[in-house]
């Protein structure tokens, strides 16, 4: 087998592979002889079909099958011979097929980039430090009470924190618009769940009032038909209600499933949940800093085939969520197709991050810790009624198990980077950590 290599672009490569007939023809003859003992051809007894007839009937088919196998195997051999790491599948351009002529083909593809990793030791990571205070627990208990509040109708004007039940009819320059009507809509004033200014204009209304509300849709509103436009709403107030929080007593604790059945037991249970949430948010914050830092600090040439694949994957996910078909065809000429520009930035980021993380794993020979894998599998299975069945399924299913290992590997990489980066403590309150996004890591000299 003769192999020649040509660089077609930065990461583009073209292999030209020549396969001698000695690698193809004997295998074709072998398979045809085997077929001659099995095939049924009219006019001949089974096993007595002449080879000439077998070749006429099945020669081209068998030649194609053997050629496809040889092509696939020889490409892998050529890649190993030239020490290449293809990024994605090749585009194969085969030559003409024919007995006694062998095979010559070209394969075009991209390779993984070679690059130097930015020093991990120069990355700065802010490690959050948080104490859960009694005030934090009190606030969380109040949040739980808020989630279980009831509404009682009152005969007075609505104030901030009250709930109003309304019907409304909206129009833009006198013309109704899609989504501009509602009946029996409950709005908690001050909760800011409606468009800016809508709730404020309902403060002071009473049951039976009719109110005109005018708001302006933001320029970036997802409905382009109304974005940036002023709308008028005719509102009818059907009721005004005030909130009533449940009493903070043993009955309330018991209603939440607290086994100790008292307020102190509730506070302990709340603290346990807060600690669990705190640990999760701390890991998420560290992960965000690590991943952002790896992307920002490393310069990598990206294989465009990988970027294209990531764009297509992201588009398919969005269209699946929107319940739209994945691609156009001649029977559906008017199907929408989301443009690449919507996904390209995130796709390039994900490809770059994957390449950097993969290089860290490759160079430092990192592998998922099997104890951590088993612990993750146990934790995953514990949420099901039959945990052992779930565990057995994952152990039998290599693809499913690979997903668990990938999750564990990701956590190990974050831990590995944090252990080598420059870390500084960052004092935060519980609310600051759980309610605000993490800050991306910055280079040490920034």
Secondary structure, 3 states (H helix, E strand, C coil): CEEEEEECCCCEEEEEEEECHHHCHHHHHHHHHHHHCCCCCCCCCCCCCCHHHHHHHHHHHHHHHHHHHHHHHHHHHHHHHCCCCECCCCEEEECCCCCCCCEEEEEEEEECCCCCCCCHHHEEEEEEECCCCHHHHHHHHHHHHHHCCEEEECCCCCCCCCEEEEEEEEEECCEEEEEEEEEEEEEECCCCCCCCCCCHHHCCCCCCCEEEEEEECCCCCCCCCCCCCEEEEEEEEEEEEEEECCCCCHHHHHHCCCCCCCHHHHHHHHHHHHHHHHHHHHHHHHHHHHHHHHHHHCCCCCCHHHHHHHHHHHHHHHHHHCCCCCCCECCECCCCCCCHHHCHHHHHHHHHHHHHHHHHHHHHCCCCCHHHHHHHHHHHHCCCCCHHHHHHHHHHCHHHHHHHHHHHHHHHHHHHHHHHCEEEEEECCHHHHHHCCCCCCEECCC
